[in-house]
Amino acid sequence: MRDINRIEPMMAEFTEFWKAHPDWRFGQLVANCIRAYDGRLNCDPFFIEDDKLLEGLRNMRGAK
């Protein structure tokens, strides 16, 4: 079973970023996070791990 404690920090990051880019659709946000992580636009989000998606979001923000 995955750690339930990963959810709130991840959603807080998404919320902060999305509020700064309110014109983006949620799917667009997720797709851009994936691309920021591994450089591919057509990577299936079903297979990306949460920590990698979060890394992509942080890459887009310029934070490490």
PyMOL Python script that loads the backbone (N, CA, C, O; Angstrom):
from pymol import cmd

cmd.read_pdbstr("""\
ATOM      1  N   MET A   1       0.841  -1.179   0.000  1.00  0.00           N
ATOM      2  CA  MET A   1       0.000   0.000   0.000  1.00  0.00           C
ATOM      3  C   MET A   1       0.889   1.247   0.000  1.00  0.00           C
ATOM      4  O   MET A   1       1.904   1.303   0.694  1.00  0.00           O
ATOM      5  N   ARG A   2       0.497   2.212  -0.770  1.00  0.00           N
ATOM      6  CA  ARG A   2       1.257   3.461  -0.857  1.00  0.00           C
ATOM      7  C   ARG A   2       1.013   4.314   0.387  1.00  0.00           C
ATOM      8  O   ARG A   2      -0.034   4.228   1.030  1.00  0.00           O
ATOM      9  N   ASP A   3       2.003   5.134   0.702  1.00  0.00           N
ATOM     10  CA  ASP A   3       1.943   5.997   1.875  1.00  0.00           C
ATOM     11  C   ASP A   3       0.905   7.099   1.675  1.00  0.00           C
ATOM     12  O   ASP A   3       1.026   7.913   0.759  1.00  0.00           O
ATOM     13  N   ILE A   4      -0.089   7.123   2.515  1.00  0.00           N
ATOM     14  CA  ILE A   4      -1.156   8.127   2.413  1.00  0.00           C
ATOM     15  C   ILE A   4      -0.635   9.541   2.689  1.00  0.00           C
ATOM     16  O   ILE A   4      -1.246  10.524   2.270  1.00  0.00           O
ATOM     17  N   ASN A   5       0.481   9.637   3.387  1.00  0.00           N
ATOM     18  CA  ASN A   5       1.042  10.948   3.738  1.00  0.00           C
ATOM     19  C   ASN A   5       1.649  11.684   2.539  1.00  0.00           C
ATOM     20  O   ASN A   5       2.037  12.846   2.668  1.00  0.00           O
ATOM     21  N   ARG A   6       1.737  11.045   1.400  1.00  0.00           N
ATOM     22  CA  ARG A   6       2.274  11.700   0.210  1.00  0.00           C
ATOM     23  C   ARG A   6       1.241  12.615  -0.441  1.00  0.00           C
ATOM     24  O   ARG A   6       1.603  13.494  -1.224  1.00  0.00           O
ATOM     25  N   ILE A   7      -0.018  12.424  -0.134  1.00  0.00           N
ATOM     26  CA  ILE A   7      -1.093  13.114  -0.844  1.00  0.00           C
ATOM     27  C   ILE A   7      -1.138  14.612  -0.546  1.00  0.00           C
ATOM     28  O   ILE A   7      -1.123  15.425  -1.470  1.00  0.00           O
ATOM     29  N   GLU A   8      -1.193  14.980   0.713  1.00  0.00           N
ATOM     30  CA  GLU A   8      -1.351  16.402   1.046  1.00  0.00           C
ATOM     31  C   GLU A   8      -0.193  17.274   0.566  1.00  0.00           C
ATOM     32  O   GLU A   8      -0.444  18.335  -0.007  1.00  0.00           O
ATOM     33  N   PRO A   9       1.074  16.873   0.776  1.00  0.00           N
ATOM     34  CA  PRO A   9       2.159  17.721   0.258  1.00  0.00           C
ATOM     35  C   PRO A   9       2.110  17.881  -1.265  1.00  0.00           C
ATOM     36  O   PRO A   9       2.387  18.957  -1.795  1.00  0.00           O
ATOM     37  N   MET A  10       1.758  16.807  -1.952  1.00  0.00           N
ATOM     38  CA  MET A  10       1.694  16.875  -3.407  1.00  0.00           C
ATOM     39  C   MET A  10       0.560  17.789  -3.861  1.00  0.00           C
ATOM     40  O   MET A  10       0.739  18.606  -4.765  1.00  0.00           O
ATOM     41  N   MET A  11      -0.598  17.651  -3.238  1.00  0.00           N
ATOM     42  CA  MET A  11      -1.725  18.490  -3.620  1.00  0.00           C
ATOM     43  C   MET A  11      -1.472  19.957  -3.269  1.00  0.00           C
ATOM     44  O   MET A  11      -1.930  20.851  -3.981  1.00  0.00           O
ATOM     45  N   ALA A  12      -0.748  20.210  -2.178  1.00  0.00           N
ATOM     46  CA  ALA A  12      -0.393  21.588  -1.815  1.00  0.00           C
ATOM     47  C   ALA A  12       0.492  22.200  -2.894  1.00  0.00           C
ATOM     48  O   ALA A  12       0.317  23.362  -3.258  1.00  0.00           O
ATOM     49  N   GLU A  13       1.440  21.423  -3.404  1.00  0.00           N
ATOM     50  CA  GLU A  13       2.322  21.910  -4.484  1.00  0.00           C
ATOM     51  C   GLU A  13       1.509  22.203  -5.743  1.00  0.00           C
ATOM     52  O   GLU A  13       1.688  23.240  -6.381  1.00  0.00           O
ATOM     53  N   PHE A  14       0.611  21.274  -6.096  1.00  0.00           N
ATOM     54  CA  PHE A  14      -0.230  21.489  -7.270  1.00  0.00           C
ATOM     55  C   PHE A  14      -1.099  22.732  -7.098  1.00  0.00           C
ATOM     56  O   PHE A  14      -1.232  23.534  -8.021  1.00  0.00           O
ATOM     57  N   THR A  15      -1.686  22.888  -5.920  1.00  0.00           N
ATOM     58  CA  THR A  15      -2.558  24.030  -5.655  1.00  0.00           C
ATOM     59  C   THR A  15      -1.806  25.341  -5.801  1.00  0.00           C
ATOM     60  O   THR A  15      -2.291  26.269  -6.448  1.00  0.00           O
ATOM     61  N   GLU A  16      -0.635  25.422  -5.207  1.00  0.00           N
ATOM     62  CA  GLU A  16       0.174  26.645  -5.276  1.00  0.00           C
ATOM     63  C   GLU A  16       0.520  26.989  -6.726  1.00  0.00           C
ATOM     64  O   GLU A  16       0.382  28.137  -7.149  1.00  0.00           O
ATOM     65  N   PHE A  17       0.965  25.993  -7.475  1.00  0.00           N
ATOM     66  CA  PHE A  17       1.355  26.239  -8.864  1.00  0.00           C
ATOM     67  C   PHE A  17       0.141  26.594  -9.718  1.00  0.00           C
ATOM     68  O   PHE A  17       0.195  27.515 -10.533  1.00  0.00           O
ATOM     69  N   TRP A  18      -0.951  25.858  -9.526  1.00  0.00           N
ATOM     70  CA  TRP A  18      -2.136  26.067 -10.347  1.00  0.00           C
ATOM     71  C   TRP A  18      -2.742  27.447 -10.104  1.00  0.00           C
ATOM     72  O   TRP A  18      -3.244  28.072 -11.039  1.00  0.00           O
ATOM     73  N   LYS A  19      -2.703  27.926  -8.873  1.00  0.00           N
ATOM     74  CA  LYS A  19      -3.218  29.264  -8.582  1.00  0.00           C
ATOM     75  C   LYS A  19      -2.392  30.335  -9.296  1.00  0.00           C
ATOM     76  O   LYS A  19      -2.915  31.387  -9.662  1.00  0.00           O
ATOM     77  N   ALA A  20      -1.111  30.064  -9.491  1.00  0.00           N
ATOM     78  CA  ALA A  20      -0.248  30.995 -10.217  1.00  0.00           C
ATOM     79  C   ALA A  20      -0.479  30.923 -11.728  1.00  0.00           C
ATOM     80  O   ALA A  20      -0.085  31.830 -12.461  1.00  0.00           O
ATOM     81  N   HIS A  21      -1.121  29.843 -12.195  1.00  0.00           N
ATOM     82  CA  HIS A  21      -1.403  29.629 -13.626  1.00  0.00           C
ATOM     83  C   HIS A  21      -2.863  29.208 -13.785  1.00  0.00           C
ATOM     84  O   HIS A  21      -3.130  28.100 -14.252  1.00  0.00           O
ATOM     85  N   PRO A  22      -3.807  30.061 -13.411  1.00  0.00           N
ATOM     86  CA  PRO A  22      -5.217  29.653 -13.375  1.00  0.00           C
ATOM     87  C   PRO A  22      -5.848  29.369 -14.738  1.00  0.00           C
ATOM     88  O   PRO A  22      -6.920  28.768 -14.808  1.00  0.00           O
ATOM     89  N   ASP A  23      -5.204  29.788 -15.805  1.00  0.00           N
ATOM     90  CA  ASP A  23      -5.769  29.530 -17.134  1.00  0.00           C
ATOM     91  C   ASP A  23      -5.475  28.122 -17.631  1.00  0.00           C
ATOM     92  O   ASP A  23      -6.061  27.669 -18.614  1.00  0.00           O
ATOM     93  N   TRP A  24      -4.562  27.429 -16.947  1.00  0.00           N
ATOM     94  CA  TRP A  24      -4.249  26.057 -17.351  1.00  0.00           C
ATOM     95  C   TRP A  24      -5.371  25.123 -16.896  1.00  0.00           C
ATOM     96  O   TRP A  24      -5.943  25.299 -15.821  1.00  0.00           O
ATOM     97  N   ARG A  25      -5.673  24.137 -17.724  1.00  0.00           N
ATOM     98  CA  ARG A  25      -6.578  23.063 -17.329  1.00  0.00           C
ATOM     99  C   ARG A  25      -5.776  22.058 -16.488  1.00  0.00           C
ATOM    100  O   ARG A  25      -4.552  21.997 -16.603  1.00  0.00           O
ATOM    101  N   PHE A  26      -6.454  21.274 -15.647  1.00  0.00           N
ATOM    102  CA  PHE A  26      -5.725  20.333 -14.795  1.00  0.00           C
ATOM    103  C   PHE A  26      -4.959  19.316 -15.627  1.00  0.00           C
ATOM    104  O   PHE A  26      -3.811  19.001 -15.313  1.00  0.00           O
ATOM    105  N   GLY A  27      -5.568  18.805 -16.671  1.00  0.00           N
ATOM    106  CA  GLY A  27      -4.876  17.854 -17.540  1.00  0.00           C
ATOM    107  C   GLY A  27      -3.636  18.470 -18.181  1.00  0.00           C
ATOM    108  O   GLY A  27      -2.617  17.800 -18.353  1.00  0.00           O
ATOM    109  N   GLN A  28      -3.732  19.734 -18.527  1.00  0.00           N
ATOM    110  CA  GLN A  28      -2.599  20.457 -19.088  1.00  0.00           C
ATOM    111  C   GLN A  28      -1.488  20.574 -18.046  1.00  0.00           C
ATOM    112  O   GLN A  28      -0.311  20.421 -18.372  1.00  0.00           O
ATOM    113  N   LEU A  29      -1.854  20.841 -16.814  1.00  0.00           N
ATOM    114  CA  LEU A  29      -0.887  20.933 -15.729  1.00  0.00           C
ATOM    115  C   LEU A  29      -0.159  19.605 -15.542  1.00  0.00           C
ATOM    116  O   LEU A  29       1.066  19.578 -15.432  1.00  0.00           O
ATOM    117  N   VAL A  30      -0.901  18.518 -15.505  1.00  0.00           N
ATOM    118  CA  VAL A  30      -0.295  17.195 -15.338  1.00  0.00           C
ATOM    119  C   VAL A  30       0.611  16.866 -16.523  1.00  0.00           C
ATOM    120  O   VAL A  30       1.733  16.394 -16.334  1.00  0.00           O
ATOM    121  N   ALA A  31       0.133  17.111 -17.736  1.00  0.00           N
ATOM    122  CA  ALA A  31       0.944  16.823 -18.925  1.00  0.00           C
ATOM    123  C   ALA A  31       2.233  17.631 -18.920  1.00  0.00           C
ATOM    124  O   ALA A  31       3.293  17.115 -19.273  1.00  0.00           O
ATOM    125  N   ASN A  32       2.148  18.886 -18.525  1.00  0.00           N
ATOM    126  CA  ASN A  32       3.345  19.723 -18.479  1.00  0.00           C
ATOM    127  C   ASN A  32       4.308  19.267 -17.389  1.00  0.00           C
ATOM    128  O   ASN A  32       5.523  19.360 -17.565  1.00  0.00           O
ATOM    129  N   CYS A  33       3.794  18.781 -16.279  1.00  0.00           N
ATOM    130  CA  CYS A  33       4.654  18.229 -15.219  1.00  0.00           C
ATOM    131  C   CYS A  33       5.411  17.008 -15.724  1.00  0.00           C
ATOM    132  O   CYS A  33       6.604  16.855 -15.462  1.00  0.00           O
ATOM    133  N   ILE A  34       4.723  16.155 -16.439  1.00  0.00           N
ATOM    134  CA  ILE A  34       5.367  14.956 -16.984  1.00  0.00           C
ATOM    135  C   ILE A  34       6.461  15.359 -17.969  1.00  0.00           C
ATOM    136  O   ILE A  34       7.572  14.830 -17.928  1.00  0.00           O
ATOM    137  N   ARG A  35       6.139  16.289 -18.842  1.00  0.00           N
ATOM    138  CA  ARG A  35       7.135  16.739 -19.815  1.00  0.00           C
ATOM    139  C   ARG A  35       8.322  17.401 -19.115  1.00  0.00           C
ATOM    140  O   ARG A  35       9.464  17.221 -19.537  1.00  0.00           O
ATOM    141  N   ALA A  36       8.065  18.161 -18.055  1.00  0.00           N
ATOM    142  CA  ALA A  36       9.151  18.813 -17.311  1.00  0.00           C
ATOM    143  C   ALA A  36      10.016  17.792 -16.585  1.00  0.00           C
ATOM    144  O   ALA A  36      11.182  18.057 -16.292  1.00  0.00           O
ATOM    145  N   TYR A  37       9.448  16.631 -16.297  1.00  0.00           N
ATOM    146  CA  TYR A  37      10.231  15.585 -15.645  1.00  0.00           C
ATOM    147  C   TYR A  37      11.090  14.822 -16.650  1.00  0.00           C
ATOM    148  O   TYR A  37      12.300  14.693 -16.463  1.00  0.00           O
ATOM    149  N   ASP A  38      10.464  14.313 -17.724  1.00  0.00           N
ATOM    150  CA  ASP A  38      11.224  13.430 -18.619  1.00  0.00           C
ATOM    151  C   ASP A  38      11.333  13.891 -20.067  1.00  0.00           C
ATOM    152  O   ASP A  38      11.887  13.176 -20.902  1.00  0.00           O
ATOM    153  N   GLY A  39      10.815  15.069 -20.373  1.00  0.00           N
ATOM    154  CA  GLY A  39      10.996  15.616 -21.710  1.00  0.00           C
ATOM    155  C   GLY A  39      10.035  15.092 -22.771  1.00  0.00           C
ATOM    156  O   GLY A  39      10.076  15.545 -23.915  1.00  0.00           O
ATOM    157  N   ARG A  40       9.181  14.154 -22.414  1.00  0.00           N
ATOM    158  CA  ARG A  40       8.236  13.619 -23.398  1.00  0.00           C
ATOM    159  C   ARG A  40       6.847  14.172 -23.141  1.00  0.00           C
ATOM    160  O   ARG A  40       6.408  14.251 -21.994  1.00  0.00           O
ATOM    161  N   LEU A  41       6.164  14.548 -24.189  1.00  0.00           N
ATOM    162  CA  LEU A  41       4.800  15.051 -24.049  1.00  0.00           C
ATOM    163  C   LEU A  41       3.790  13.916 -24.000  1.00  0.00           C
ATOM    164  O   LEU A  41       2.771  14.025 -23.318  1.00  0.00           O
ATOM    165  N   ASN A  42       4.054  12.843 -24.704  1.00  0.00           N
ATOM    166  CA  ASN A  42       3.051  11.781 -24.825  1.00  0.00           C
ATOM    167  C   ASN A  42       3.325  10.597 -23.900  1.00  0.00           C
ATOM    168  O   ASN A  42       3.048   9.455 -24.267  1.00  0.00           O
ATOM    169  N   CYS A  43       3.859  10.848 -22.724  1.00  0.00           N
ATOM    170  CA  CYS A  43       4.048   9.808 -21.717  1.00  0.00           C
ATOM    171  C   CYS A  43       2.712   9.596 -21.005  1.00  0.00           C
ATOM    172  O   CYS A  43       2.064  10.561 -20.599  1.00  0.00           O
ATOM    173  N   ASP A  44       2.307   8.356 -20.857  1.00  0.00           N
ATOM    174  CA  ASP A  44       1.037   8.046 -20.215  1.00  0.00           C
ATOM    175  C   ASP A  44       1.106   8.355 -18.717  1.00  0.00           C
ATOM    176  O   ASP A  44       1.930   7.765 -18.018  1.00  0.00           O
ATOM    177  N   PRO A  45       0.269   9.260 -18.205  1.00  0.00           N
ATOM    178  CA  PRO A  45       0.313   9.619 -16.788  1.00  0.00           C
ATOM    179  C   PRO A  45      -0.029   8.455 -15.861  1.00  0.00           C
ATOM    180  O   PRO A  45       0.266   8.510 -14.667  1.00  0.00           O
ATOM    181  N   PHE A  46      -0.642   7.412 -16.394  1.00  0.00           N
ATOM    182  CA  PHE A  46      -0.969   6.242 -15.587  1.00  0.00           C
ATOM    183  C   PHE A  46       0.287   5.593 -15.016  1.00  0.00           C
ATOM    184  O   PHE A  46       0.246   5.007 -13.935  1.00  0.00           O
ATOM    185  N   PHE A  47       1.394   5.694 -15.731  1.00  0.00           N
ATOM    186  CA  PHE A  47       2.602   4.964 -15.356  1.00  0.00           C
ATOM    187  C   PHE A  47       3.630   5.791 -14.582  1.00  0.00           C
ATOM    188  O   PHE A  47       4.594   5.230 -14.062  1.00  0.00           O
ATOM    189  N   ILE A  48       3.450   7.092 -14.497  1.00  0.00           N
ATOM    190  CA  ILE A  48       4.449   7.910 -13.811  1.00  0.00           C
ATOM    191  C   ILE A  48       4.196   7.882 -12.300  1.00  0.00           C
ATOM    192  O   ILE A  48       3.061   8.004 -11.840  1.00  0.00           O
ATOM    193  N   GLU A  49       5.276   7.720 -11.551  1.00  0.00           N
ATOM    194  CA  GLU A  49       5.165   7.676 -10.086  1.00  0.00           C
ATOM    195  C   GLU A  49       4.952   9.090  -9.547  1.00  0.00           C
ATOM    196  O   GLU A  49       5.357  10.074 -10.166  1.00  0.00           O
ATOM    197  N   ASP A  50       4.315   9.167  -8.394  1.00  0.00           N
ATOM    198  CA  ASP A  50       3.996  10.458  -7.791  1.00  0.00           C
ATOM    199  C   ASP A  50       5.237  11.320  -7.571  1.00  0.00           C
ATOM    200  O   ASP A  50       5.213  12.523  -7.830  1.00  0.00           O
ATOM    201  N   ASP A  51       6.308  10.713  -7.099  1.00  0.00           N
ATOM    202  CA  ASP A  51       7.514  11.507  -6.829  1.00  0.00           C
ATOM    203  C   ASP A  51       8.100  12.087  -8.114  1.00  0.00           C
ATOM    204  O   ASP A  51       8.682  13.171  -8.089  1.00  0.00           O
ATOM    205  N   LYS A  52       7.956  11.390  -9.223  1.00  0.00           N
ATOM    206  CA  LYS A  52       8.452  11.890 -10.511  1.00  0.00           C
ATOM    207  C   LYS A  52       7.573  13.034 -11.013  1.00  0.00           C
ATOM    208  O   LYS A  52       8.077  14.012 -11.565  1.00  0.00           O
ATOM    209  N   LEU A  53       6.272  12.912 -10.823  1.00  0.00           N
ATOM    210  CA  LEU A  53       5.351  13.978 -11.204  1.00  0.00           C
ATOM    211  C   LEU A  53       5.638  15.231 -10.387  1.00  0.00           C
ATOM    212  O   LEU A  53       5.642  16.341 -10.920  1.00  0.00           O
ATOM    213  N   LEU A  54       5.876  15.051  -9.105  1.00  0.00           N
ATOM    214  CA  LEU A  54       6.219  16.168  -8.234  1.00  0.00           C
ATOM    215  C   LEU A  54       7.554  16.794  -8.635  1.00  0.00           C
ATOM    216  O   LEU A  54       7.714  18.014  -8.580  1.00  0.00           O
ATOM    217  N   GLU A  55       8.494  15.969  -9.033  1.00  0.00           N
ATOM    218  CA  GLU A  55       9.781  16.485  -9.509  1.00  0.00           C
ATOM    219  C   GLU A  55       9.584  17.355 -10.750  1.00  0.00           C
ATOM    220  O   GLU A  55      10.214  18.404 -10.881  1.00  0.00           O
ATOM    221  N   GLY A  56       8.716  16.922 -11.653  1.00  0.00           N
ATOM    222  CA  GLY A  56       8.412  17.716 -12.840  1.00  0.00           C
ATOM    223  C   GLY A  56       7.779  19.047 -12.475  1.00  0.00           C
ATOM    224  O   GLY A  56       8.104  20.075 -13.070  1.00  0.00           O
ATOM    225  N   LEU A  57       6.874  19.037 -11.498  1.00  0.00           N
ATOM    226  CA  LEU A  57       6.240  20.268 -11.047  1.00  0.00           C
ATOM    227  C   LEU A  57       7.280  21.217 -10.466  1.00  0.00           C
ATOM    228  O   LEU A  57       7.264  22.416 -10.743  1.00  0.00           O
ATOM    229  N   ARG A  58       8.170  20.679  -9.672  1.00  0.00           N
ATOM    230  CA  ARG A  58       9.233  21.506  -9.082  1.00  0.00           C
ATOM    231  C   ARG A  58      10.187  22.025 -10.153  1.00  0.00           C
ATOM    232  O   ARG A  58      10.696  23.140 -10.043  1.00  0.00           O
ATOM    233  N   ASN A  59      10.432  21.224 -11.185  1.00  0.00           N
ATOM    234  CA  ASN A  59      11.260  21.695 -12.302  1.00  0.00           C
ATOM    235  C   ASN A  59      10.609  22.887 -12.989  1.00  0.00           C
ATOM    236  O   ASN A  59      11.288  23.842 -13.365  1.00  0.00           O
ATOM    237  N   MET A  60       9.295  22.826 -13.149  1.00  0.00           N
ATOM    238  CA  MET A  60       8.596  23.936 -13.796  1.00  0.00           C
ATOM    239  C   MET A  60       8.651  25.193 -12.943  1.00  0.00           C
ATOM    240  O   MET A  60       8.704  26.301 -13.477  1.00  0.00           O
ATOM    241  N   ARG A  61       8.640  25.037 -11.637  1.00  0.00           N
ATOM    242  CA  ARG A  61       8.716  26.178 -10.720  1.00  0.00           C
ATOM    243  C   ARG A  61      10.135  26.694 -10.575  1.00  0.00           C
ATOM    244  O   ARG A  61      10.354  27.801 -10.084  1.00  0.00           O
ATOM    245  N   GLY A  62      11.092  25.897 -11.001  1.00  0.00           N
ATOM    246  CA  GLY A  62      12.491  26.290 -10.843  1.00  0.00           C
ATOM    247  C   GLY A  62      13.021  25.997  -9.464  1.00  0.00           C
ATOM    248  O   GLY A  62      14.073  26.506  -9.080  1.00  0.00           O
ATOM    249  N   ALA A  63      12.296  25.170  -8.703  1.00  0.00           N
ATOM    250  CA  ALA A  63      12.717  24.798  -7.345  1.00  0.00           C
ATOM    251  C   ALA A  63      13.298  23.396  -7.367  1.00  0.00           C
ATOM    252  O   ALA A  63      12.961  22.586  -8.230  1.00  0.00           O
ATOM    253  N   LYS A  64      14.155  23.122  -6.433  1.00  0.00           N
ATOM    254  CA  LYS A  64      14.733  21.766  -6.316  1.00  0.00           C
ATOM    255  C   LYS A  64      14.460  21.218  -4.941  1.00  0.00           C
ATOM    256  O   LYS A  64      14.858  20.094  -4.635  1.00  0.00           O
TER     257      LYS A  64
END
""", "prot")
cmd.dss("prot")
cmd.show_as("cartoon", "prot")
cmd.util.cbc("prot")
cmd.orient("prot")
